Amino acid sequence: MASQTGAIVQQSLQKLLSNPSFLHNLQGVQRTQAFTSLGAILSTPNKIHKSFLRIALDKGDVVRIPAYRIQHNDTLGPYKGGIRFHETVNEDEVTNLAALMTLKNALHEVPFGGGKGGVAINPREYSVRELYLICKKYVQYFTDALGPDKDIPAPDVGTGEREMDWMMAEYKSIHPGQPYLGSFTGKSVLNGGSLGRREATGKGVYFTLNYLLSGFLKENSAELADSSNGFAKTALEHSGKSLRLAVQGFGNVGSVAALEAYNCKDLNNKVVAVSDRNKTLYHPDGLDIPALIQYVANNRGDLPVSRDELATAGIQAEILDRESILYLDLDVLILAALEDQIRKDNVNQIKARIIVEGANAPITGEADQILSEDSVIIIPDILANAGGVIVSYFEWLQGRETQFYTEEEISRRLYSKMKSTMGAILPLYFQEKITLRQQCYTHAVSKLATSLYLQGKLY
């Protein structure tokens, strides 16, 4: 488990240990031993599956590509977590992401455990045929670990419904006559996927911001006004304000979150900047998000990078360096790219007072502490980007029941689930002087600890 995640888990355990009403049946030495067991269980994965996929490339070469499937914890249900295709994938990264999935599912009361997979490639450097072979080999190599009631992968960075369709088909071929619809989620609708799954993470990311500043704030403004909590003051300062919002990362998560903001009627916000792996686009009066989404769809996922390309797309914007988006004069910054974007070396240049983590771990532990001490509200990944796994659960249910929900029903269920979680977390966040991340982790760890205790796994 990465140092930041591990440290927060340990802080959560210490807080719960010092609360005599939590697991009150455990006393004295037995209590200390049980919490020591909890620390060991949560800081290590149950199983590590690692292999090298043997792939014959189009040009005739044969390569062996590192691949992983980490199964962290299945106390609450089958392992669940995405498969990412990215050149930086390694065992430590995937193990940490699997631990985050365990905590995320516990926080949102989704009946899954935590898992994660990865293949160390840049998918842009491979042909469609080569990617197809990589997906087939992944299922072949890890087939004994996977299954609708064992471990259910989903898309992540560098993968999507196409890859999940390929993987499900291979799973079906290897296991004839067995249930297969629930073996992978994030599939295309024609192959048993759920309406609204592709948009779920981005919608959930924006919903957390929307609900915080509209629903929750309006319902609890009097209590927050009487609070000495610095985070409450930050929230109230943005109530009813015209918000300048930016989205780092314009993939599946970032583009959907930007479109949700563009169309939102609850908050008075405008998307003044977006960025991708190449450039930042900025316009102080707001960007034409639908036009940008259309351009990206027609240009292999890339935003315009020149004045000519902007003119062709009919988009008004200033072109800035890729990292410039982090340092603009903003109210809200949505981080939907990769990890470690805000660090100790650049945190003092951040001007946004509200940050939403659409990506996993985009803020390092040191930067998180510095921002939090300045009362910057950070809606953490464990809370904000859970839309994907929540709707994956709905997809898994639909596959088992062989009946399917409308997109409106999926959105309603998603928002209801996330609102319920935020309703349990936010009151304490604005009362106690600890971060929203710590509140979320403590809530998740308490769920896991209680289940582990009831299942007799702490002895």
FENUR-V82385 format. One line per field, one symbol per residue. ss: DSSP state (H for helix, E for strand, L for the rest). psi: psi as a letter, one per 20 degrees, with the letter a starting at -180 (. if undefined). burial: 1 if it has 16 or more other ideal C-beta (glycine too) atoms within 10 Angstrom, else 0. A space follows every 10 residues. Layout:
ss->???
psi->???
burial->???
This chain:
ss->LLHHHHHHHH HHHHHHHLLL LLLLLLLHHH HHHHHHHHHH HHHLLLEEEE EEEEEELLLL LEEEEEEEEE EEELLLLLEE EEEEELLLLL HHHHHHHHHH HHHHHHHLLL LLLEEEEEEL LLHHHLLHHH HHHHHHHHHH HHHHHLELLL EEEEELLLLL HHHHHHHHHH HHHHLLLLLL HHHELLLLHH HLLLLLHHHH HHHHHHHHHH HHHHHHHHHH HHHHHLLLLH HHHHHHHLLL LLEEEEEELL LHHHHHHHHH HHHLLLLLEE EEEEELLLEE EELLLLLLHH HHHHHHHHLL LLLLLLHHHH HHHLLLLEEE EHHHHHHLLL LEEEELLLLL LELLLLHHHL LLLEEEELLL LLELHHHHHH HHHLLLEEEL HHHHLLHHHH HHHHHHHHHH HLLLLLHHHH HHHHHHHHHH HHHHHHHHHL LLLLLHHHHH HHHHHHHHHH HHHHLLLLL
psi->pqggggghgh hgggghhioi iplihpqchh gggghggggg giiqqgqopp ropoporhii qpqpppqqop ogpkgiaqqp qrppoqiipr ggghgghggh hghghggjlp lqaprqrqpm qohijqrggg hghggghggg hjhhirqhjg pnrrqbpira hghhgggghg ghhhmpiqpi hjhqrjrqhh kjrppighig ggghghhggg hgiffgghhk hgghhiqjph hgggghhjpj qopoqqopok bggghggghg ghipihqmqq oiqqrbigrp ppphjqqngh hhgggghilk jqrqjrhghg ghikppqppr qgihhhjrnr gpppokdarl hprhijhiip hqipppnhrp liprgghggg ghhjkppoor ghghkihghg hhghggghhh ilqqqrhhhg gghghgghhg ghhhggghgi gqlrrhghgg gggghhgggg ghghjkjj.
burial->1101110111 0110111000 0010010000 1001101110 1100110010 1010100000 0000101111 1111111111 1111110010 0011111111 1111111101 0111111111 1010010001 1111111110 1100111100 1111111111 1011111111 1101100001 1111111000 0111111111 1111111111 1111111001 0001001011 1100110100 0011111111 1111111111 1101001011 1111110011 1110011110 0110110000 0011000001 0010101011 0001111101 1111111110 1100001001 0111111111 1111101101 1100111111 1111111111 1111110110 0001100001 1011101100 1100110011 1001111111 1111111110 011000010
